[in-house]
Amino acid sequence: MYLELPELLIDRVVRAPSRPELDYAASSAVTRPLVDPFADRASLLSRVLLESPGTTWTVTGLAQKAGVASMLSSHIVRQLAAEEIVSTRKEGRKLLVRLVAPRRLLEAWSQRYDWRRNAALAVAAPVADEERFLRRLVKMMKGHKWALTLLAGAWRRTRYTPTDRLHAYVDVATNAELKEFAREMEWVPDRSGRLVLLRPTYRTAVWHEMQSVRGVPIVSDVQLIVDLWHYPVRGRETAEQMLLRIEDRFRRSTLHSAAER
C-alpha cells in the first residue's frame, strides 16, 4: 500500500501467511468449473437418491448404483450438500450421504431442466381408441427403445390426470433420425396429431429405471416428475401428486430411523 497526503506518508507491504491448501482450493475453483448436477449422466445420482429416499449411501456406493465414476459422485454430492439437499458425515475414511430434502432437490432440478428441451415431432397416428392403439404400438415398436412420458405416462401410473395426447421418447440421436423414424412408421407430421415423438435430451438417464404398465413402457417416476414440472396442462399438479409418494416414503424412513435410535 502506498498513500501520500500532506504531512502523511504510508509505504508498507503486508504479506498474508502462506496457506497452501487455500491456494490450491482457489486455483481449483478458477480452473475447474462445477459439474452440472442435473446433466445427463450426472442426474443419475439424483435419480438414485429420489428412488430410495431413506437410504444412506457411501459416495462410492452411490456412484456404483448410478453407474457413474466415483469422482463425479463426489463432485455432485458436494454441490447437493452445499444446497442442503443431502446431509453428509464422516465414518472412518468413508463419507456417508443421505437425501434430506426431496422437494428442494426437484425444485433445484426444475431450474435447470424443462421438458421442452426435448425435440418434439407431432404425427397423425391412428389413435381413435387409445388402449387399442397402444397395444398395436407395442408390436410396431418391437426392436426400438421407447417409453411414454408426461401425462400419458403419469396416467398409467396414478390415474390422476387423463389426456388425449400421447408423448413418447424414442431412442434417436438427431432430429433427422426422429423424422426418419416417423417416416418408417408411416406417420405424417401433423401439429395437431395425438402422438408426439420426443428426441430425449437425456440420452442415457431417460431410460434409467424404465417401467412397464400392462406391457407399455413408461419412463421412471422421477423422469415423469421432472418432465411434468413445467408442463402447462395440469403438469405441475400431477407432478406434485407423484412427489407426495416420494415424500411419504422419505417421512416413513425418517421415522423408522428415529425409532431405531
Residue pairs with C-beta under 8 A, 6 or more apart in sequence:
1 10
1 11
1 12
1 13
1 14
2 10
2 11
3 9
3 10
3 11
4 10
34 75
34 79
35 42
35 72
35 75
35 76
35 79
36 42
36 112
37 43
37 45
37 46
37 76
37 79
37 80
37 108
38 46
38 108
38 109
38 112
38 113
40 201
40 202
40 203
40 204
40 205
41 68
41 72
41 204
41 205
42 68
42 72
42 76
43 109
43 202
43 205
44 66
44 67
44 68
44 204
44 205
44 208
45 62
45 63
45 66
45 68
45 72
45 73
45 76
45 77
46 76
46 80
46 105
46 109
46 222
47 66
47 205
47 208
47 209
47 220
47 222
47 223
48 57
48 62
48 65
48 66
49 57
49 62
49 86
49 97
49 99
49 105
50 99
50 102
50 105
50 106
50 222
50 246
51 209
51 220
51 221
51 222
53 99
53 102
53 246
53 247
53 249
53 250
53 253
54 249
54 250
54 252
54 253
54 254
54 256
54 257
55 98
55 99
55 253
56 96
56 97
56 98
57 65
57 96
57 97
57 98
58 94
58 95
58 96
58 97
59 70
59 73
59 74
59 77
59 94
59 95
59 97
60 70
60 73
60 94
62 73
62 77
62 97
63 69
63 70
63 72
63 73
66 73
74 95
77 86
77 88
77 95
77 97
80 86
80 105
81 87
81 88
81 97
83 104
83 108
84 100
84 101
84 104
85 99
85 100
85 101
85 104
85 105
85 108
86 97
86 98
86 99
86 100
86 101
87 97
87 98
87 100
88 95
88 96
88 97
88 98
89 95
89 96
90 96
99 105
99 250
102 243
102 246
102 247
102 250
103 243
103 247
106 225
106 226
106 229
106 243
109 226
109 229
110 226
110 229
110 230
113 201
113 226
113 229
114 229
114 230
115 149
115 150
115 226
115 227
115 228
115 229
115 230
115 231
116 230
117 201
118 169
118 198
118 199
118 200
118 201
119 175
119 178
119 198
119 199
120 167
120 196
120 197
120 198
120 199
121 175
121 178
121 179
121 182
121 189
121 196
121 197
121 198
121 199
122 189
122 190
122 191
122 192
122 193
122 195
122 196
122 197
123 182
123 185
123 187
123 188
123 189
123 190
123 193
123 195
123 196
123 197
124 187
124 188
124 189
124 190
124 193
125 133
125 185
125 187
125 193
125 194
125 195
126 133
127 133
127 166
127 194
127 195
130 164
130 166
133 166
134 166
134 216
135 215
137 216
138 215
138 216
138 217
140 185
144 170
144 171
144 181
145 170
145 171
145 207
146 168
146 169
146 170
146 171
146 217
147 153
147 168
147 169
147 206
147 207
147 210
147 217
147 218
147 219
148 156
148 166
148 167
148 168
148 169
148 216
148 217
148 218
148 219
149 167
149 168
149 169
149 198
149 218
149 219
149 223
149 224
149 227
150 163
150 167
150 224
150 227
150 228
150 231
150 235
151 161
151 162
151 163
151 165
151 167
151 228
151 231
151 233
151 234
151 235
151 238
152 163
152 165
152 166
152 167
152 168
153 167
153 218
153 219
153 224
154 160
154 161
154 224
154 228
154 238
154 239
154 242
155 161
155 162
155 163
156 213
156 214
156 216
156 218
157 211
157 213
157 218
157 221
157 224
157 242
158 238
158 241
158 242
160 238
160 241
161 234
161 237
161 238
163 233
164 194
165 194
165 195
165 196
166 194
166 195
166 196
167 196
167 198
168 195
168 196
168 197
168 198
169 198
169 199
169 200
169 206
169 219
170 178
170 181
170 197
170 198
170 199
171 200
171 207
172 178
172 181
172 199
173 199
173 203
174 199
175 199
177 199
178 197
178 199
179 189
181 197
182 188
182 189
182 197
187 193
187 195
200 206
202 223
205 223
206 219
206 223
207 219
208 220
208 223
209 220
209 222
210 217
210 218
210 219
210 220
211 217
211 218
211 219
211 220
211 221
212 218
218 224
219 227
221 242
221 245
221 246
224 239
224 242
225 239
225 242
225 243
225 246
226 239
227 235
228 235
228 236
228 238
228 239
228 242
229 235
229 236
229 239
230 236
231 238
231 239
